[in-house]
């Protein structure tokens, strides 16, 4: 962003953007904790938890609500799901404020954002009262207004990026609802993870562009192409990781034929004792399955889960090789070596955590850190993409 564009933003826009980046990272990592601790269906109604804005304090407090007929209240898990929802709602309000600040000088900009937000807000009580069609229409209309504004507006004052981020947040709320109502349907769970990381990336890009601090390189366009390719590969790997988690395939390569329970989880780098075991890729990558099925615990057979796990491992090798090649390039450029070190540490830590997930039977702290590692890698790549520019070029 050039010097003439920056004053258009409100004075504290970049500070709020950085706060939103930090909060998004917390929401993503805490969401991974909720999912990996099997608390994703601990509040079977939405957006309340057994009819409460918070959560019941005891099983008898939840017994009178209709949601208890779907799933019995679990004192140790319900708070996790509802705290995650409240954190996400707080983030939504913060992104709304950013969008209003960025678009305040656009013609009818504030009115469009407020109108879209009111439509989306109206969809929530409509859904809670059982008017599903009306709720979907209201939310869809709000999304359409935001997306049309993003298409029309330029990005000189970050208005396009801000309103697009708000649209992503709205869709994330829908995915969060569908995660519960469609009983952890894998495509929804994976999409919810990708949406959270997309939100993080958009906010991080905005925060850097509003802050300034460009990194000037003569061959910046070439480095940007490397970064974009790296982001695409990392995005595919994150999607495969989300698909692995959603289908409960993280431990699919355990040696099922071995006698000791300990060795059941120690099969790495082989899979069930083989370098290339029987795997059903066609069944493992069916994206859309029936509605009404409870997907908690997974519904796929062993060969299908092995296919998912093998795909995740193979893509991990591709991503690690590519990102380490980027590290080598960075080490050759003065001023980029620090970022190269950070990227190298992130890649090696992420690979190590992935292996430990298998070797240690998916311990919750390690699995959550593996999700945090994806956030760190995105931070490095998106930061460099936002800050790189050629010397003397005003952006």
TAZIRA-V190702 format. One record per residue. RES is the residue in one letter. PHI is phi in whole degrees, -180 to 180 (999 if undefined). OMEGA is omega as a letter, one per 40 degrees, with the letter a starting at -180 (NA if undefined). BURIAL is # if it has 24 or more other ideal C-beta (glycine too) atoms within 12 Angstrom, else .. Layout:
# TAZIRA-V190702
RES|PHI|OMEGA|BURIAL / RES|PHI|OMEGA|BURIAL
This chain:
# TAZIRA-V190702
X|999|a|# / X|-87|a|. / X|-67|a|. / X|-77|a|. / X|-84|a|. / X|-62|a|. / X|-64|i|. / X|-62|i|# / X|-74|i|# / X|-64|a|# / X|-59|a|. / X|-103|a|. / X|-58|a|# / X|-67|i|# / X|-67|i|. / X|-65|i|# / X|-64|i|# / X|-67|i|# / X|-62|i|# / X|-66|i|# / X|-61|a|# / X|-63|a|# / X|-66|i|# / X|-63|i|# / X|-59|i|# / X|-65|i|# / X|-63|a|# / X|-64|a|# / X|-69|i|# / X|-68|i|# / X|-62|i|# / X|-64|i|# / X|-61|i|# / X|-62|a|# / X|-65|a|# / X|-75|i|# / X|-93|i|# / X|59|i|# / X|-107|a|# / X|-66|i|# / X|-113|a|# / X|-73|i|# / X|-119|a|# / X|-72|i|# / X|-104|a|# / X|-148|e|# / X|-88|i|# / X|-84|i|# / X|-123|a|# / X|55|i|# / X|81|a|# / X|-112|i|# / X|-69|i|. / X|-100|i|. / X|-163|i|# / X|-64|i|# / X|-91|a|. / X|-151|a|. / X|-56|a|. / X|-66|i|. / X|-73|a|. / X|-95|a|# / X|-63|a|. / X|-78|a|. / X|-88|a|# / X|-62|i|. / X|-62|i|# / X|-67|i|# / X|-75|i|. / X|-85|a|. / X|-154|i|# / X|-68|a|. / X|-66|i|# / X|-119|a|# / X|-58|a|. / X|-80|a|. / X|-115|a|# / X|-60|a|# / X|-62|a|# / X|-64|a|# / X|-65|a|# / X|-75|i|# / X|-62|i|# / X|-61|i|# / X|-63|a|# / X|-68|i|# / X|-63|i|# / X|-65|i|# / X|-65|i|# / X|-61|i|. / X|-61|i|# / X|-60|i|# / X|-64|a|. / X|-64|i|# / X|-67|i|# / X|-60|i|# / X|-62|i|# / X|-62|i|# / X|-64|i|# / X|-65|i|# / X|-66|a|# / X|-72|a|# / X|-104|a|# / X|-67|i|# / X|-97|i|. / X|-79|i|# / X|-64|a|. / X|59|a|. / X|-62|a|# / X|-63|a|# / X|-63|i|. / X|-64|a|# / X|-69|i|# / X|-65|i|# / X|-60|i|. / X|-62|a|# / X|-66|i|# / X|-66|i|. / X|-63|i|# / X|-65|i|# / X|-62|i|# / X|-66|i|. / X|-68|a|# / X|-68|i|# / X|-65|i|. / X|-62|i|. / X|-65|a|# / X|-65|i|. / X|-89|i|. / X|90|i|. / X|-90|a|. / X|-65|a|. / X|-62|i|. / X|-64|i|. / X|-61|a|# / X|-65|i|. / X|-65|a|. / X|-64|i|# / X|-64|i|# / X|-64|i|. / X|-65|i|# / X|-62|i|# / X|-61|a|# / X|-62|i|. / X|-62|a|# / X|-65|a|# / X|-68|i|# / X|-65|i|. / X|-64|i|# / X|-63|i|# / X|-72|a|. / X|-81|a|. / X|-82|i|# / X|-81|a|. / X|-115|a|# / X|-62|i|. / X|-113|i|# / X|65|a|# / X|-64|a|# / X|-63|a|# / X|-64|a|# / X|-68|a|# / X|-73|i|# / X|-66|i|# / X|-63|i|# / X|-63|i|# / X|-63|i|# / X|-64|i|# / X|-61|i|# / X|-62|i|# / X|-66|i|# / X|-61|i|# / X|-62|i|# / X|-63|i|# / X|-63|i|# / X|-62|i|# / X|-65|a|# / X|-67|i|# / X|-56|i|# / X|-80|a|# / X|-70|i|# / X|-100|i|# / X|58|i|# / X|60|i|# / X|-58|a|# / X|-56|a|# / X|-65|i|# / X|-74|i|# / X|-62|i|# / X|-63|i|# / X|-62|i|# / X|-65|i|# / X|-64|a|# / X|-63|i|# / X|-64|i|# / X|-64|a|# / X|-74|i|# / X|-66|i|# / X|-59|i|# / X|-58|a|# / X|-66|i|# / X|-64|i|# / X|-67|i|# / X|-64|i|# / X|-61|i|# / X|-63|a|# / X|-61|i|# / X|-68|a|# / X|-66|i|# / X|-76|a|# / X|-80|a|# / X|93|i|. / X|57|a|. / X|-70|i|# / X|-105|a|# / X|-95|i|. / X|-136|a|# / X|-63|i|. / X|-106|a|. / X|-55|i|# / X|-58|i|. / X|-65|i|. / X|-66|i|# / X|-63|i|# / X|-64|i|. / X|-62|a|# / X|-66|i|# / X|-63|i|. / X|-62|i|. / X|-63|i|# / X|-65|i|# / X|-63|i|. / X|-63|i|# / X|-64|i|# / X|-62|i|# / X|-62|a|# / X|-66|i|# / X|-64|i|# / X|-62|i|# / X|-65|i|# / X|-64|i|# / X|-64|i|# / X|-67|i|# / X|-62|a|# / X|-67|a|# / X|-66|i|# / X|-100|i|# / X|53|a|# / X|-109|a|# / X|-63|a|# / X|-111|a|# / X|-66|a|# / X|-93|i|# / X|-64|a|# / X|-74|a|# / X|-60|a|# / X|-87|a|. / X|-81|a|. / X|-88|a|. / X|-90|a|. / X|-63|a|. / X|-65|a|. / X|-70|i|. / X|-58|a|. / X|-111|a|# / X|-104|a|# / X|-89|i|# / X|-152|e|# / X|-83|i|. / X|-73|i|. / X|-132|a|# / X|45|i|# / X|80|a|. / X|-131|i|. / X|-74|i|. / X|-140|a|. / X|-76|i|# / X|-57|a|. / X|-142|a|# / X|-105|a|. / X|-71|a|. / X|-62|a|. / X|-74|a|. / X|-68|a|# / X|-118|i|# / X|-76|a|. / X|-77|a|. / X|-120|i|. / X|-121|a|# / X|-63|i|. / X|-90|a|. / X|99|i|. / X|-87|i|. / X|-85|a|. / X|-91|i|# / X|-63|a|# / X|92|i|. / X|89|a|# / X|-123|a|# / X|-85|i|# / X|-81|a|. / X|-62|a|# / X|-65|i|# / X|-70|i|# / X|-69|i|# / X|-62|i|# / X|-60|i|# / X|-64|a|# / X|-64|i|# / X|-66|i|# / X|-62|i|# / X|-65|i|# / X|-67|a|# / X|-64|i|. / X|-65|i|# / X|-61|i|# / X|-62|a|. / X|-63|a|. / X|-66|i|# / X|-61|a|# / X|-62|a|. / X|-67|a|# / X|-68|i|# / X|-69|i|# / X|-64|i|. / X|-63|i|# / X|-60|i|# / X|-59|i|. / X|-62|a|# / X|-65|a|# / X|-63|a|. / X|-87|a|. / X|-115|i|# / X|-57|a|. / X|92|a|. / X|-109|a|# / X|-67|i|. / X|-61|i|. / X|-67|i|# / X|-64|i|# / X|-63|a|. / X|-62|i|# / X|-65|i|# / X|-62|i|# / X|-63|i|. / X|-64|a|# / X|-65|a|# / X|-67|i|. / X|-65|a|# / X|-66|i|# / X|-64|i|# / X|-63|i|. / X|-64|i|# / X|-62|i|# / X|-66|a|# / X|-64|i|# / X|-57|i|# / X|-78|a|# / X|-66|a|# / X|-106|i|# / X|66|i|. / X|57|i|# / X|-65|a|. / X|-57|a|. / X|-60|a|. / X|-67|a|# / X|-64|i|# / X|-67|i|# / X|-62|i|# / X|-63|i|# / X|-68|i|# / X|-64|i|# / X|-62|i|# / X|-63|i|# / X|-63|i|# / X|-63|i|# / X|-63|i|# / X|-63|i|# / X|-57|a|# / X|-65|a|# / X|-68|a|# / X|-68|i|# / X|-59|a|# / X|-65|i|# / X|-63|a|# / X|-75|a|# / X|-99|a|# / X|-69|i|# / X|-159|i|# / X|-76|a|. / X|-58|i|. / X|81|a|. / X|-91|i|. / X|-92|a|. / X|-121|NA|#
